[in-house]
């Protein structure tokens, strides 16, 4: 196991996101880097993206099948071994106790060194409005990481009925944040990220334009033109 970004060696990572394609867009190159360094990575998807289609013939049930298969293929392209779907309704996600319990269950099962999720405080930017499901999954995940997964009297039934011990996550990586404090160099993995995103055929109409935008967006502005670098930025919370 090679040393990774936190200097301690990352062995287990849990990515908790709202929709299929969120892991790839928000942090796909970082996941690819960690997987290449030997980390065991699991994705936990709150919804299966059952609203993400303009096709008048599409149904919720069929879209779930399509998008779950796309996510499995995309995750495999990154080197991620397991994807878990909770199948909450797309567009209706709330940071409920039920959702928090489901996340805590997975944290206690997988015992990750790092949990990755989205910023619950990010409402909008100059050009877009953040999806409410992104805020909801971020809020539920932060509450699951601390204090709920750590303290055994929270959801005591998980210990009593499922024999799941408590777990304290070492670090939380928050993606899609306007307040990053860490940059991960993903220059060698940006094309892996793009190849993973190409699996989301139901969501991306112009793959080449997507790839162009992604390369531009991930470009490190401090790198020279002749030797461009790519980065993904996070706000990292190191638990004490």
C-alpha positions, 0 to 999 in steps of 0.5 A: 500500500503506497502512501496517499494524500493524507500521508497515512495510507488510504486503505478504505474509502466510502463515497456517498452521493445522491445520483448515479454519475455524481461520483464521477463528476465530483471526484472521479479522478481522485477515486481513480487515483486512490484505486490505483494506489490500492484503496478499496472503494465503495460507492453508496448511492442514495437514489438511482436517478429515476427522474433524470430523463426527458424521454416521453416514453421513459418510466421510473422503473426502466430508468432505474435499471439503465442508470444503475447499470451505467453507474456500475460500469462507470465505477468499474472504470475507476477501479471501484469494486462495489456500488450500493443503491439505497433507491430513495426517490430522485428529487425527493431526498431529505436529510432524514433519520432514515437516510442517516441510519442507512449511511451509518449502517454502511459506515459501520460495515465498511469502516472507511478511512475516508468518506467523500460526499458533497457540500450541504451548504452549496446552494448556487453559483453564478451560473447554476443552482445546486441540486437539492439532493446534493445538499441533502446527501451532504447534510445526512452524511456529515451527521452520519460521520459525526457523531452518529456512526461513532457513538454506539447509543445512536441507532443501537439497533444496528449493534443489537440486531446487525452486530455492527460496531461503531466506527470513527472515520479519519477524514471527510472529503467534501466535494463541490465546495466553494471553500476548498482547503486541499488540492489532489493532483489528478493529472494522470487520472483525468482520462480515466475519469472521462472514460468512466463518465462516457458510461453515463450515456443516458445523461450525457448527449455530447461526450466530446464536449463533456470531455473538453469541459471537464479538462478545462474545469479541472485544469490547475490555473497555476500550472504552465501551459506547456505542462498542464496539470489537473486537480480536484479540490475538496474541503477536508475535515480531519477528525480528532 
